[in-house]
Amino acid sequence: MKIKLFIVDDHYMVIEGIRSLLQQEPTIEWLGHATNAASCISF
């Protein structure tokens, strides 16, 4: 079973840093990211 990950942060560098650290993990499925709550809710 994979962990599904969606990150919300207002700093794009933080999002990219977390994504780059976790993209090689076979147990994590990257769903996407948002920079604010409104974008997250619409996802």
C-alpha positions as CSV (number, residue, x, y, z in Angstrom):
1,M,0.0,0.0,0.0
2,K,1.4,3.4,-1.0
3,I,1.3,6.6,1.1
4,K,-0.5,9.3,-0.9
5,L,1.1,12.7,-0.5
6,F,-0.3,16.2,-1.3
7,I,1.7,19.2,0.0
8,V,0.3,22.6,0.8
9,D,2.9,25.4,1.5
10,D,3.2,28.9,0.4
11,H,6.9,28.6,-0.4
12,Y,7.6,26.8,-3.7
13,M,11.2,25.9,-2.7
14,V,9.8,24.0,0.3
15,I,7.5,22.0,-1.9
16,E,10.2,21.2,-4.4
17,G,12.6,20.3,-1.6
18,I,10.2,17.8,-0.1
19,R,9.3,16.4,-3.5
20,S,12.9,15.9,-4.4
21,L,13.6,14.1,-1.2
22,L,10.6,11.8,-1.5
23,Q,10.3,11.2,-5.3
24,Q,12.5,8.1,-5.2
25,E,10.6,6.4,-2.4
26,P,8.6,3.5,-3.9
27,T,6.0,3.6,-1.1
28,I,5.0,7.2,-1.7
29,E,2.7,8.4,-4.4
30,W,3.0,12.1,-5.2
31,L,-0.5,13.5,-5.8
32,G,0.5,17.1,-6.2
33,H,0.9,20.4,-4.4
34,A,-0.8,23.7,-3.7
35,T,0.4,27.1,-2.5
36,N,-2.8,28.0,-0.6
37,A,-5.8,26.5,1.0
38,A,-8.2,27.5,-1.8
39,S,-6.1,25.6,-4.4
40,C,-5.9,22.6,-2.1
41,I,-9.7,22.5,-1.6
42,S,-10.4,22.7,-5.4
43,F,-8.0,19.8,-6.0
